[in-house]
Amino acid sequence: MNSCVTSGQGPALLEGLSPAALRAFATDWTLFARDDQLPPARARDGGAWTTWLVLGGRGAGKTRTGAEWVRGLALGLPPFSIRPVGRIAIVAETQNDLREVMVEGVSGLRAVHPPEERPVWNTSRRRLEWPNGAVAQGFSAEDPESLRGPQFEAAWCDELAKWRYAEAAFDMLQFGLRLGDQPRQIITTTPRPTPLLKRLANDPHAAVTRASTKANAANLAPAFLAQVVDRYAGTALGRQELDGLFVEENPDALFRRETIERHRVAAAPDLERIVVAVDPPAGGKRGGRCGIVVAGRAADGAIHVLEDASLEAAKPEAWAARAIAAFRTHEADQLLAEINQGGDMVASVIAALDDGVPVTTVRATRGKRLRAEPVAAFYAQGRVHHVGAFPALEDEMTAFGPDGLADGRSPDRLDALVWAVTALSQQKDGSAPRVRGLS
């Protein structure tokens, strides 16, 4: 169906359908659903799944996915079920979410049915009842004990990552999934790195599908995409709420995502000094990762990170050219290059490409952690602002642990950031940096 729409054949296809066929077409979810919105064939281990975890950004179509799955079970519609499933649990974060989102919402259970199939919501009993006798019993995760006793063939859990008593409510539900040949459940949620959700995402017996907000752009208001998606794209909040990704951090890390987010800005003020810091690949080798960060200092002393121009698997000429381009683009005053690893080769490569770039070489005499600690303090004090979002750099910062590594790798982006922020915080007159840990 999607190919017909994109090729312009949709109108001709619809004009050729009879009223009955047109009505069937309009109610067949399998014709419109994305692949991530249809039941997976297998679990991660290749077997039949008992849990289908649907991870997605805001507005990615998670509720519609859950509602259509339940509809398919209750009515016995392939590929959801080969026969009607009579006893289903639907569990929301709160009673209000149960009714306003899962049942009566614009993508909820009643909305996805044509009128003659539409189930009736019994408010007093919190039951959704289909004409064929199938029943979906509603629960709030705020009351885990209400799940003690009832039994079901299937369940739909919505926004599990937000449940206040997630572990208790989820455990009670598992004891109740004991009817039929293969009890199963769908979980639709925006991911948060909660212990329960991470366990489910790593469960080999589960199936996991993912979707970003932009995947459902055709069904979202353009103003939402322009104002919300563009504003938060690339930020930690955006990666979680829009891209549907787990955003975690090392509990021992010096840098906190919350701090970075709190002091993020959309634009920098006038800057009195701008530097480009380069952390070259170890030994200046070809093919290593090179950290390149641009930052500037405002008149009030606040430091603004302007760009992460780091690059992977680059030859010396490539990362030197990237550093020079950043220097020229931002009209920087100075290029700082660490020479512990690359020696004088760093300055010579840059000079060979552009001898008009003033290069100051710096050498580390202390470990990465010690050099990063004062910079982390500047962040905590609100003295450093990221102008926009730098996902790769911020991932490295929040993964940087006591061992001086970020997820087992040398933190090249962070090293460049430390050089830039340290130099700007101590340079008052444009002279070469005199920094603790440098010689």
N, C-alpha and C positions, 0 to 999 in steps of 0.2 A: 504494500500500500504506500509506504513512504516513497518508494521509487516512482510510483505513478504520479504522486503529488509533485515531486521535484522535477519530473520530466514534462509536466504540463498535461498529462493524460487523465488527470483526476476528473475534470468536468465531463469529458466524453464517457468515461466509465460509469459515472453516476446516472447520466441521462439514459443509458441503456438498461437500467434496472427497473423491474416492476416494483410497485408500491410495497409488496410483501418482501421482496428481496432487498429493497432499499431500507426497510425497517430492520431486517435481520443484519444488514451491513452496518447500520448505525449502532447496533448493540453488541457487535462482536468485538470484544476487547483485543483479541489476538491480532486483529488487522491493524490496530493503531499502536499497540504497546511496543516500546523499545525492547531489545533483547534482555536488558537488565531488569525489565518489569515482568518477565514471564518466568515461571518456575524452572530452575536449573535442572538439567537432566541428572546430574550426579553431585554427590558431596565432594569435598576436597580430596578424600581418600579413594574416590572412584566408586564408592557404594551408594546406596540409597540414603538420602538425607532425612534427618528428623527435624533439623532446624534450618530455616532459610533466613539468613541475616541480610537485610536490605539496608545498606548504608548510603546515605545521600545528603546533599546539601539542602538548604531551605528551598522549597518550591520545586524540588527535583522530581516530584511525582510519587513520593513514598506512600502517602495516604491512599492515593488511587490504586497503587500496586497492592496494598493490603486489602482494600475493599473489594477489588476485583477477584483476588484470590479467594476470599471468603464467599463471595457470590458464586464463584465457580464450584466451590465445595458444596455449598447448600443446594445448588441446583443440579449437581452432578455433571458439570460441563468439562469435557476434555479441553486442554491438557491438565486441568486442575484436579479432576477426579472422574473416575469411571462410573460412580454412583453418588447419589446425594448423601452428604454427611449431615447427620441429624443433630449432633451435639457439639457446639463450638463455643469456646470462651473468647471474649474480646476484652482486653485489659488496657486501660488508659492510665495516665499519670494521676488524674483526678476524675471525680464524677462529672464535673463540667466538661472536661476534655472528652470523656466517653460519649456524651450526647452531642456536644457541639462540633466535634471533629470527626470521631469515628462513625457515628450514626447519622447525624443530621448535616454534617459539613458538606461543602460544595463538591468534595471528592469522596464523601463518606458512603456508607453502605446503602442508604436509601437512594442517594442520587445516582448510583451506578446501575440501578435496575430500571427497566421500562415499567410503566404503571401497573400492568397486569401481573408482574413478577414481584413487585415491590413489597418487602417485608414491613410489618407493622411494629412500631416501637411501643412496648408496654412500659410506661414510665414507672409505675408503682413496683413492678417486678424486675425492672431493668432487663427486659427480654426483647429481643428482636425475633419476630415470628414470621416465617415464610408460609405462603399458601400451601406448600407441599408438606408442611409439618416440621421442617427443620427449624432449629432454635439456636440463637446465639445469645448466651448469657453475658451481661456486662458486669465488669468489676473495676474498682479503683485500686491502684497499687498502693494507695495510702492506707488500705485496710487489708494487709496480707492474710489475716485470719479468715476473711470472707471466702478465700479460695480453698480453705480446708473443708473437705467433704465432697463438693461437686466433682463430677467426672466428665471427661470430654474425649472426643476423637481428634480435635484440632483446636488451635488457638492462634489469635492474632494479638501481639503485644505492640503497642505504639509508643514511640519515644522512650524506650527502655533506659537510655542514658540519663534521663531526667527524673526517673523514679526515686522518690525519697527513701523508700525501704526496698530497694531493688533486689537485694539478695534474698530477703525473706519472702517477698511477693513472688519472685521467680521460682524459688524452691517449692513453695506451696503449689504453684501451677504445675510444676513437673510431676508432682505426686498425683495430680488430677488427670493428667494425660494418659489414660489407661484403657480407653475404649477403642474398638476397631482393630483391624489387622496391622495398621502402621500409624500410630498417633504421630502428629507432626505439628509444627508451629512456624509462623512467620513473625519476624521481628523487624519493624520498620522504625528507623531512628537516625537522627543526626549523630555522628559518633562523638563521644567524649571518652578520654582514656580511663574509664572506670575499670576496676578489676574484673567485674562480671562481663562487661562488653569485650574486653581484651581476651578473656578466656574463650568466649563464644567465637570471636573472630579467628582464633587459632585452633579451634576444635576441628580435627580432621573429619569428623562425622557431619559437620555443618557445611552448607553451601553459602557462599558470600557473593553478593552482587553490589556494585557501587555505581553511583551517578552523581554528577555535579549539577548545580543549579542551572548552568548554561545548557545542559543536555535537554532541558525542558523549556528552552527559551521561547518556542513557538506558542506556549500556553501562558506566558507571563507578560505582565504589562511592560512595555518598553521603558517607562519611567523607572520601574523597579530595577531593571537591568542597568540602566544608565546611572542611577543615583546610588543604588546599594551595591550592586555587583562590582561596578567600576571602583567605587570608593574603598571597598574592603578586599579587593582582589590582591592576593599575595601576602596579606597580613596573616598572623596566626589565627585570628578570629575568622577571617575569610576562608582560610584553608580548612577549618573545621566546619563552619556553618554554610559555606558555599561549595567547596570542593568535596565535602564529605570524607575528609581524611582525619585520622587520629593525629593529634598534635600533642606530643609528649615532651618532657624535659627531664634532664638528669637531676635528681634531688640534691646532688652534691655540686651542681654546676654553679659557677660564679655569677652567671647572668640569668635573669628571670624573664620569661615572656611577658608577664604582667607588667613589669617595669618598662620594657621596650614599648609595649602597646600604649601605656599611659602617657609616654612622652613623645609619641610619634606625631609628626606634623605633616601637613600637605605641601608646604612650601617653606623655603629658608628665607630669613631676612637678608639684608645686605651683609655681606661677609667681608671682614677686613683682611683675612688671610685664608688661603686654600692650599692644601697639600695633597699630593698623591703618594701613597705608601705602597711599596712593592715588596712582597715576600717571595723570592724566586724559588723554583724547585731545588730540592736538596742537591748540593754540588753543582748547581747550574745545569743539571742534566736535561737532555732532550726528552720531551714527552711527559714531564712531571706537571703537577698542578701549580699554578702561580697565583698567589693572592695579590689582588690590586684593589685598594679602597681609596676613595676620594672623600675628604672631609674638610670643613671650613669652620672658622671661628668668627662669631659675631662680636659686636662692640661690647656687649655685656658679658663676654667670656663664654657664652654657651656654644657648644660644639655641635655642628650639624653634619651627619653622614649623608653624603650626596649620591654616591654610586658605589656599587660593588661590581667592578669590572673584571673580577677574577675569571680565569679560564683554565680548562682542563687539557691535558695531553698536548701541550704547546711546545714548539721549538723556541729557543731563546729569541730569535728574531720576531716570532709571533707575539710573545708576551711583552716584549719590549715595545713593539709597535702599538699594542693595546694600551700600555702605560702612557706612551707619548700621546696617543689620541685622547686619553682621559685628561691629561695635562692641558692640552690645547683646548679641548671642548669646554672645560671648566675654568679656563684662564687661570690656572693655578700659579702659585708663587714658587713652589718648590716640589721636587720629586725626591722622596726618601727611599733608599734602597738598602735592604739588609745585605751585608756581605759575609755573614758567617758561613753560609752555604755556598754562595756563588763566587766569593772572592771579588777581585777587581773586575772580573768578567762582566758583572752586572752593569757597572758604570760604562765600561768600554762598549758593550753592545748598544746601550742607549745612545751613547755619543756617536757611534758609527751611523745610526739612523737619523739622529737630529742633535747636532752639537750645540743647539741653542737652548736645550733643556737643562736648567741648573740641577744637578744631581748632588744630594747630600748622602753619603754612605753612613750607615749606622751598624754597630756591632753589638750583639747581645752578650752580656757577661753574666746574666742570671737566667734561671729557668723560665719557661713559658708561664707557669702559674704565678710566679712572683711578679713578672712583668705585667700580667693581666689584672692582678688584684687592684691596683690603683684605678685602672680604667673601669673596672666593675663598680668601684666606689663612686666614680663620677656618674655612672648610669643610675645607681641607687639614689643619688642626690638630685637627679633630674637635670644634670648638666649636659647630657648628650641626647640629641634628638635624631631619629631617623626620618629623613625626608622621603616619605613614601615607604614602600616595603621591599625588603631584601630577603626573601625566604631562605635561600641557601646559606647566606651569612648568619641569619638568625637561628637557623637549625644548628649550625656549628657552634654558635655562642652558647645556646642552651643545652648542648650536649657536652660541652667542655668540662672535663672532670679533673680530679686531683692528680691523675696520671699524666696530665698534660696533653691528652688526646681527646678527640671528639668522635665518638663511635668507632674507636680504634684507629683513627687516621690523624695525621698531623693537621692541626687547625690552621691551614694556610690563609684562609680569608680572615680569621680572627687575628692571626699574627699581624697581617697588614693593618687591620683596624687598630690594634694596640699601638703600632708605630705611629699611625696618623693622630690618634687621640692624644697620646702621650706628648708628641711633639707640639701639638697645638695648645695643650694645657700648660706647657712650660715656656714656649717661645713668646716673648713679650716685645722683642725689638727686631724680629726678623733674622736673628743670628741662628747659627746651627744649634740643633737641640742639645741640651745638656740634661740628660734624663737618668734617673736612678736605674742602674742595670745596663747602661750604655758606656762605651769607651770611645 
